Amino acid sequence: MSGLLRTIASRAAPVLRGHTVIQRASLYSNPPKGKVGPMETVIGLSMFSLAILGPSGWILAHLEEYKKKE
């Protein structure tokens, strides 16, 4: 009986799963053409941190104004 169930399951499983998408990554990379300087790194990191922390800092700074109901 278990052999019959295995046969049915092995034939039914691909049908039940449908067509699955096979992902194949083809990554090719080369060394960078130019080096990133320390000043560019500082500017980039500061812009990312400002974009992430800026809105939350604004909300926390004005929290008392948001609490007031007029």
TORPA-4810 file (N, C-alpha, C, O; in nm, 3 decimals):
<nodes>
NODE_1_0.082_-0.120_0.000_0.000_0.000_0.000_0.087_0.126_0.000_0.055_0.224_-0.068_M
NODE_2_0.198_0.123_0.078_0.282_0.243_0.083_0.350_0.267_-0.052_0.375_0.382_-0.089_S
NODE_3_0.381_0.161_-0.124_0.440_0.177_-0.256_0.345_0.246_-0.353_0.386_0.329_-0.434_G
NODE_4_0.218_0.212_-0.343_0.117_0.274_-0.427_0.102_0.422_-0.393_0.091_0.505_-0.483_L
NODE_5_0.103_0.455_-0.265_0.092_0.595_-0.223_0.213_0.675_-0.270_0.198_0.790_-0.313_L
NODE_6_0.332_0.617_-0.263_0.452_0.685_-0.310_0.444_0.712_-0.460_0.483_0.819_-0.506_R
NODE_7_0.394_0.616_-0.535_0.381_0.633_-0.679_0.282_0.744_-0.712_0.308_0.829_-0.798_T
NODE_8_0.170_0.743_-0.644_0.069_0.847_-0.668_0.123_0.984_-0.627_0.104_1.082_-0.698_I
NODE_9_0.190_0.990_-0.512_0.242_1.117_-0.463_0.351_1.171_-0.555_0.359_1.291_-0.578_A
NODE_10_0.436_1.082_-0.606_0.545_1.129_-0.693_0.491_1.181_-0.826_0.553_1.268_-0.887_S
NODE_11_0.379_1.128_-0.871_0.320_1.176_-0.996_0.230_1.297_-0.974_0.216_1.381_-1.064_R
NODE_12_0.167_1.307_-0.857_0.073_1.416_-0.832_0.142_1.542_-0.783_0.093_1.653_-0.805_A
NODE_13_0.257_1.526_-0.717_0.324_1.643_-0.657_0.362_1.749_-0.761_0.334_1.866_-0.737_A
NODE_14_0.424_1.715_-0.873_0.456_1.820_-0.971_0.332_1.888_-1.028_0.335_2.007_-1.059_P
NODE_15_0.224_1.814_-1.043_0.101_1.872_-1.096_0.041_1.970_-0.995_-0.007_2.077_-1.033_V
NODE_16_0.044_1.933_-0.867_-0.012_2.020_-0.764_0.072_2.146_-0.743_0.018_2.252_-0.713_L
NODE_17_0.201_2.135_-0.759_0.289_2.251_-0.743_0.275_2.349_-0.857_0.300_2.469_-0.838_R
NODE_18_0.237_2.305_-0.971_0.227_2.393_-1.087_0.365_2.415_-1.146_0.460_2.343_-1.116_G
NODE_19_0.373_2.515_-1.230_0.500_2.546_-1.293_0.580_2.636_-1.200_0.539_2.748_-1.170_H
NODE_20_0.690_2.587_-1.155_0.773_2.667_-1.066_0.877_2.741_-1.150_0.923_2.692_-1.253_T
NODE_21_0.911_2.858_-1.103_1.010_2.941_-1.172_1.147_2.902_-1.120_1.173_2.903_-1.000_V
NODE_22_1.233_2.869_-1.212_1.370_2.834_-1.175_1.454_2.960_-1.189_1.465_3.017_-1.298_I
NODE_23_1.514_3.001_-1.079_1.596_3.121_-1.081_1.742_3.081_-1.091_1.792_2.998_-1.015_Q
NODE_24_1.808_3.141_-1.185_1.951_3.116_-1.201_2.021_3.250_-1.205_1.990_3.336_-1.288_R
NODE_25_2.113_3.266_-1.116_2.185_3.393_-1.110_2.307_3.385_-1.199_2.385_3.289_-1.193_A
NODE_26_2.322_3.485_-1.281_2.443_3.493_-1.362_2.509_3.627_-1.330_2.479_3.729_-1.392_S
NODE_27_2.596_3.623_-1.236_2.663_3.743_-1.190_2.806_3.745_-1.245_2.881_3.649_-1.231_L
NODE_28_2.838_3.854_-1.304_2.974_3.874_-1.351_3.019_4.009_-1.299_2.951_4.110_-1.319_Y
NODE_29_3.130_4.011_-1.233_3.176_4.139_-1.180_3.324_4.158_-1.212_3.399_4.062_-1.233_S
NODE_30_3.360_4.281_-1.215_3.499_4.320_-1.239_3.544_4.408_-1.124_3.461_4.456_-1.047_N
NODE_31_3.671_4.428_-1.111_3.717_4.524_-1.010_3.665_4.664_-1.043_3.642_4.695_-1.160_P
NODE_32_3.646_4.748_-0.942_3.595_4.883_-0.970_3.691_4.963_-1.056_3.813_4.946_-1.047_P
NODE_33_3.636_5.050_-1.138_3.719_5.132_-1.226_3.791_5.241_-1.149_3.904_5.277_-1.182_K
NODE_34_3.727_5.294_-1.046_3.788_5.398_-0.965_3.761_5.373_-0.818_3.658_5.315_-0.783_G
NODE_35_3.852_5.415_-0.733_3.833_5.395_-0.589_3.743_5.504_-0.534_3.745_5.619_-0.579_K
NODE_36_3.664_5.466_-0.434_3.578_5.562_-0.366_3.658_5.621_-0.252_3.713_5.549_-0.168_V
NODE_37_3.665_5.754_-0.250_3.744_5.823_-0.149_3.674_5.829_-0.015_3.555_5.801_-0.005_G
NODE_38_3.748_5.866_0.088_3.688_5.873_0.222_3.582_5.982_0.232_3.483_5.965_0.305_P
NODE_39_3.600_6.094_0.162_3.501_6.201_0.168_3.370_6.157_0.103_3.263_6.190_0.154_M
NODE_40_3.377_6.085_-0.008_3.256_6.035_-0.073_3.185_5.934_0.018_3.062_5.930_0.022_E
NODE_41_3.262_5.854_0.089_3.203_5.758_0.182_3.131_5.829_0.295_3.020_5.790_0.332_T
NODE_42_3.193_5.931_0.350_3.131_6.007_0.460_3.003_6.074_0.413_2.901_6.070_0.483_V
NODE_43_3.006_6.134_0.297_2.886_6.201_0.243_2.775_6.100_0.218_2.659_6.125_0.252_I
NODE_44_2.809_5.987_0.160_2.708_5.884_0.132_2.645_5.829_0.259_2.523_5.815_0.266_G
NODE_45_2.727_5.798_0.359_2.674_5.745_0.484_2.591_5.849_0.558_2.489_5.815_0.619_L
NODE_46_2.633_5.974_0.553_2.555_6.077_0.622_2.420_6.100_0.553_2.320_6.124_0.620_S
NODE_47_2.416_6.092_0.422_2.289_6.109_0.351_2.193_5.993_0.381_2.073_6.015_0.400_M
NODE_48_2.245_5.872_0.385_2.160_5.758_0.419_2.108_5.770_0.561_1.989_5.746_0.586_F
NODE_49_2.193_5.805_0.655_2.148_5.816_0.794_2.050_5.931_0.810_1.955_5.919_0.887_S
NODE_50_2.069_6.041_0.739_1.975_6.152_0.745_1.840_6.110_0.687_1.735_6.147_0.740_L
NODE_51_1.842_6.035_0.579_1.717_5.991_0.516_1.640_5.894_0.605_1.517_5.892_0.603_A
NODE_52_1.712_5.815_0.684_1.646_5.717_0.769_1.608_5.778_0.904_1.496_5.759_0.951_I
NODE_53_1.700_5.851_0.966_1.677_5.902_1.100_1.610_6.040_1.102_1.555_6.079_1.205_L
NODE_54_1.614_6.113_0.993_1.558_6.247_0.990_1.410_6.254_1.021_1.370_6.328_1.111_G
NODE_55_1.326_6.178_0.950_1.182_6.185_0.979_1.146_6.141_1.121_1.060_6.203_1.184_P
NODE_56_1.209_6.038_1.171_1.178_5.994_1.308_1.226_6.098_1.409_1.159_6.119_1.511_S
NODE_57_1.338_6.163_1.384_1.384_6.269_1.473_1.290_6.387_1.472_1.266_6.448_1.576_G
NODE_58_1.236_6.421_1.355_1.140_6.531_1.345_1.015_6.500_1.427_0.964_6.587_1.499_W
NODE_59_0.966_6.379_1.417_0.846_6.340_1.492_0.873_6.345_1.642_0.790_6.395_1.718_I
NODE_60_0.987_6.292_1.685_1.019_6.294_1.828_1.039_6.436_1.879_1.004_6.465_1.993_L
NODE_61_1.094_6.524_1.798_1.115_6.662_1.840_0.983_6.738_1.854_0.973_6.830_1.935_A
NODE_62_0.884_6.702_1.776_0.755_6.771_1.779_0.645_6.685_1.840_0.527_6.705_1.808_H
NODE_63_0.681_6.592_1.925_0.584_6.499_1.982_0.480_6.570_2.068_0.363_6.533_2.064_L
NODE_64_0.521_6.670_2.144_0.426_6.743_2.228_0.322_6.816_2.145_0.206_6.826_2.186_E
NODE_65_0.360_6.866_2.030_0.264_6.933_1.942_0.163_6.835_1.886_0.047_6.869_1.867_E
NODE_66_0.209_6.712_1.858_0.119_6.611_1.804_0.020_6.561_1.910_-0.090_6.517_1.876_Y
NODE_67_0.060_6.567_2.037_-0.027_6.519_2.145_-0.143_6.614_2.172_-0.249_6.572_2.217_K
NODE_68_-0.123_6.744_2.144_-0.226_6.844_2.172_-0.344_6.827_2.075_-0.326_6.811_1.954_K
NODE_69_-0.461_6.831_2.132_-0.582_6.827_2.048_-0.646_6.963_2.054_-0.670_7.016_2.162_K
NODE_70_-0.672_7.020_1.942_-0.733_7.152_1.938_-0.872_7.147_1.886_-0.938_7.251_1.876_E
</nodes>
